[in-house]
Amino acid sequence: QVQVVESGGGLVQTGGSLRLSCEASGRIREIYEMGWYRQAPGKKRELVARTTTYTNPVYSDSVRGRFTISRDDVARSVYLQMNSLQSDDTGVYYCNVRATTRTGDFNSWGQGTQVTVSS
């Protein structure tokens, strides 16, 4: 099993910044991909940004240039620095980790952390 825990959400005014953190734990052999997704009220979950071991990060068009994803393999953590936040960024942000363990491959999600951007 791979456990995923997010932190760092909260309430921020338009134009402000937040930094989300996510840590993976368990008998992990290798993490292939770590990413952030979000779900706004009444909408489907969508990709925000993801990073793999061997490729450049991928960002959604709506956050490119404002958000930065970074990864610490030693800490098994991924971070999302969110700047110039807008009301459309409001939602529950989920961390996703794709990893392999001795017992197999896992695609694991955290419980989510709420981000609310107020005008």
TORTI-370996 format. One record per residue (C-alpha): x, y, z; residue in three letters. Coordinates in pm, whole numbers, plus 50000, padded with zeros to 5 digits. Layout:
<recs>
<rec c1="X" c2="Y" c3="Z" r="ALA"/>
...
</recs>
This chain:
<recs>
<rec c1="50000" c2="50000" c3="50000" r="GLN"/>
<rec c1="50100" c2="50357" c3="49936" r="VAL"/>
<rec c1="49963" c2="50626" c3="50166" r="GLN"/>
<rec c1="49933" c2="50987" c3="50053" r="VAL"/>
<rec c1="49877" c2="51287" c3="50278" r="VAL"/>
<rec c1="49830" c2="51647" c3="50163" r="GLU"/>
<rec c1="49859" c2="51968" c3="50361" r="SER"/>
<rec c1="49872" c2="52341" c3="50306" r="GLY"/>
<rec c1="49528" c2="52437" c3="50183" r="GLY"/>
<rec c1="49333" c2="52728" c3="50320" r="GLY"/>
<rec c1="49160" c2="53056" c3="50251" r="LEU"/>
<rec c1="49341" c2="53324" c3="50055" r="VAL"/>
<rec c1="49245" c2="53644" c3="49879" r="GLN"/>
<rec c1="49260" c2="53689" c3="49504" r="THR"/>
<rec c1="49619" c2="53746" c3="49397" r="GLY"/>
<rec c1="49760" c2="53568" c3="49699" r="GLY"/>
<rec c1="49974" c2="53258" c3="49726" r="SER"/>
<rec c1="49959" c2="52917" c3="49887" r="LEU"/>
<rec c1="50195" c2="52621" c3="49897" r="ARG"/>
<rec c1="50059" c2="52268" c3="49905" r="LEU"/>
<rec c1="50262" c2="51972" c3="50027" r="SER"/>
<rec c1="50214" c2="51602" c3="49976" r="CYS"/>
<rec c1="50404" c2="51312" c3="50126" r="GLU"/>
<rec c1="50391" c2="50949" c3="50020" r="ALA"/>
<rec c1="50468" c2="50664" c3="50256" r="SER"/>
<rec c1="50472" c2="50286" c3="50254" r="GLY"/>
<rec c1="50704" c2="50016" c3="50126" r="ARG"/>
<rec c1="50781" c2="50212" c3="49812" r="ILE"/>
<rec c1="51046" c2="50096" c3="49570" r="ARG"/>
<rec c1="51009" c2="50370" c3="49316" r="GLU"/>
<rec c1="50779" c2="50662" c3="49256" r="ILE"/>
<rec c1="50702" c2="50708" c3="48888" r="TYR"/>
<rec c1="50480" c2="51009" c3="48899" r="GLU"/>
<rec c1="50349" c2="51262" c3="49147" r="MET"/>
<rec c1="50087" c2="51515" c3="49066" r="GLY"/>
<rec c1="49815" c2="51750" c3="49176" r="TRP"/>
<rec c1="49455" c2="51744" c3="49065" r="TYR"/>
<rec c1="49163" c2="51958" c3="49172" r="ARG"/>
<rec c1="48789" c2="51940" c3="49177" r="GLN"/>
<rec c1="48571" c2="52247" c3="49188" r="ALA"/>
<rec c1="48210" c2="52226" c3="49307" r="PRO"/>
<rec c1="47995" c2="52066" c3="49040" r="GLY"/>
<rec c1="48288" c2="51990" c3="48814" r="LYS"/>
<rec c1="48500" c2="51688" c3="48732" r="LYS"/>
<rec c1="48843" c2="51633" c3="48882" r="ARG"/>
<rec c1="49107" c2="51783" c3="48655" r="GLU"/>
<rec c1="49483" c2="51780" c3="48625" r="LEU"/>
<rec c1="49667" c2="52079" c3="48769" r="VAL"/>
<rec c1="50027" c2="51965" c3="48734" r="ALA"/>
<rec c1="50227" c2="51645" c3="48739" r="ARG"/>
<rec c1="50590" c2="51548" c3="48739" r="THR"/>
<rec c1="50760" c2="51224" c3="48648" r="THR"/>
<rec c1="51112" c2="51101" c3="48707" r="THR"/>
<rec c1="51233" c2="51141" c3="48352" r="TYR"/>
<rec c1="51025" c2="51413" c3="48189" r="THR"/>
<rec c1="50952" c2="51781" c3="48233" r="ASN"/>
<rec c1="50655" c2="51881" c3="48447" r="PRO"/>
<rec c1="50318" c2="51912" c3="48281" r="VAL"/>
<rec c1="50078" c2="52193" c3="48367" r="TYR"/>
<rec c1="49721" c2="52264" c3="48275" r="SER"/>
<rec c1="49676" c2="52570" c3="48056" r="ASP"/>
<rec c1="49484" c2="52748" c3="48330" r="SER"/>
<rec c1="49773" c2="52741" c3="48581" r="VAL"/>
<rec c1="50083" c2="52752" c3="48361" r="ARG"/>
<rec c1="50298" c2="53045" c3="48459" r="GLY"/>
<rec c1="50132" c2="53084" c3="48799" r="ARG"/>
<rec c1="50183" c2="52746" c3="48963" r="PHE"/>
<rec c1="50506" c2="52552" c3="49007" r="THR"/>
<rec c1="50531" c2="52184" c3="49092" r="ILE"/>
<rec c1="50844" c2="52049" c3="49256" r="SER"/>
<rec c1="50947" c2="51713" c3="49390" r="ARG"/>
<rec c1="51179" c2="51583" c3="49660" r="ASP"/>
<rec c1="51250" c2="51216" c3="49598" r="ASP"/>
<rec c1="51438" c2="51169" c3="49923" r="VAL"/>
<rec c1="51143" c2="51299" c3="50121" r="ALA"/>
<rec c1="50898" c2="51125" c3="49883" r="ARG"/>
<rec c1="50718" c2="51455" c3="49861" r="SER"/>
<rec c1="50572" c2="51683" c3="49600" r="VAL"/>
<rec c1="50486" c2="52048" c3="49637" r="TYR"/>
<rec c1="50267" c2="52294" c3="49452" r="LEU"/>
<rec c1="50351" c2="52661" c3="49479" r="GLN"/>
<rec c1="50045" c2="52858" c3="49375" r="MET"/>
<rec c1="50083" c2="53228" c3="49299" r="ASN"/>
<rec c1="49843" c2="53489" c3="49163" r="SER"/>
<rec c1="49550" c2="53283" c3="49281" r="LEU"/>
<rec c1="49213" c2="53346" c3="49121" r="GLN"/>
<rec c1="48859" c2="53255" c3="49223" r="SER"/>
<rec c1="48858" c2="52981" c3="48956" r="ASP"/>
<rec c1="49137" c2="52809" c3="49148" r="ASP"/>
<rec c1="48895" c2="52731" c3="49431" r="THR"/>
<rec c1="48843" c2="52362" c3="49488" r="GLY"/>
<rec c1="48965" c2="52051" c3="49663" r="VAL"/>
<rec c1="49321" c2="51970" c3="49564" r="TYR"/>
<rec c1="49423" c2="51606" c3="49555" r="TYR"/>
<rec c1="49769" c2="51459" c3="49544" r="CYS"/>
<rec c1="49824" c2="51156" c3="49323" r="ASN"/>
<rec c1="50116" c2="50919" c3="49349" r="VAL"/>
<rec c1="50201" c2="50635" c3="49112" r="ARG"/>
<rec c1="50455" c2="50403" c3="49265" r="ALA"/>
<rec c1="50571" c2="50049" c3="49276" r="THR"/>
<rec c1="50618" c2="49838" c3="49588" r="THR"/>
<rec c1="50721" c2="49478" c3="49650" r="ARG"/>
<rec c1="50360" c2="49374" c3="49606" r="THR"/>
<rec c1="50282" c2="49566" c3="49292" r="GLY"/>
<rec c1="50202" c2="49901" c3="49137" r="ASP"/>
<rec c1="49978" c2="50151" c3="49308" r="PHE"/>
<rec c1="49791" c2="50459" c3="49191" r="ASN"/>
<rec c1="49712" c2="50633" c3="49520" r="SER"/>
<rec c1="49519" c2="50946" c3="49612" r="TRP"/>
<rec c1="49519" c2="51162" c3="49919" r="GLY"/>
<rec c1="49208" c2="51278" c3="50098" r="GLN"/>
<rec c1="49230" c2="51625" c3="49948" r="GLY"/>
<rec c1="49289" c2="51971" c3="50086" r="THR"/>
<rec c1="49053" c2="52263" c3="50038" r="GLN"/>
<rec c1="49173" c2="52578" c3="49865" r="VAL"/>
<rec c1="48938" c2="52875" c3="49870" r="THR"/>
<rec c1="49018" c2="53198" c3="49689" r="VAL"/>
<rec c1="48801" c2="53491" c3="49787" r="SER"/>
<rec c1="48764" c2="53821" c3="49610" r="SER"/>
</recs>
